[in-house]
Amino acid sequence: MILAAVLAAASALGGERTAGVFILTSPDGARRVVDVPAAAAIAGVVPDGAAERRRQLWPTLQDAAMTHGVDPRLVDLVIRMESGYNPRAVSARGARGVMQLMPDTAALYGVRNIFDPVENVRAGVHYLRDLLERFNRDVGLALAAYNAGPDAVTKHGGIPPYDETRSYVRAILTAYQGTGTGAPLSGGFGRPPHPSPPVELLADAGRPAIVNVSHTGEARITHPLGLR
């Protein structure tokens, strides 16, 4: 009940329900500093980010994502879940900035000013890439590690049995893939995954050819191979 009231108050003050630290003024004039977790961790839905902050950071996000081979859409969802693009967000556990980096993690990735959104995003994307590599490109495990720490994922042999972590992973995967399963990341860079028709290699008039396996009634599209 208290959390709901805090979320409502934060929404009224900032016009959006995002994670971070808010200064609330009570009717009696008292001011309180309150740390508000991302609403999505409770509701199971990734919140919309602050549109203007998202627009300003998108070039940095996209550049960092392409540099490290991570889908920008996935990074966007993580940021929306972590901070709602709030560069001053601070969690109860001390995670800070747009991608909610812990100070030790930020230092490991060379961040000098953890509240600088550009530095924070670049380091956060690098860290996310390293988690994907560590957990064999399994997006669900990488997200769980980002939320609860990689040691917790290793200790439990999968997504830890923490309500917050499971809600976090479920919300992002549902938005990212349209499913709650931890399917491996398969690239795409901003384009939703879609099934491709299978192909087969065969001989056509004595020449090797790649042929798509079409649906019933459709003509095959054949591309002869030039072997050198």
ABEGO torsion letter per residue (X at the ends): XAAAAAAAAAAAAAGBBBBEBBBBBBAAGBBBBBBBBBAAAAAGBBBBBBAAAAAAAAAAAAAAAAAAGBBAAAAAAAAAAAAGGBAABBBAAGBBEAAGBBAAAAAAAGBABAABAAAAAAAAAAAAAAAAAAAGGBAAAAAAAAAAEAAAAAAAGEBBABAAAAAAAAAAAAAAAGBABBBBBAEGGGBBBBBBBBBBBBBBGGBBBBBBBBBBGBBBBBBBBBBX
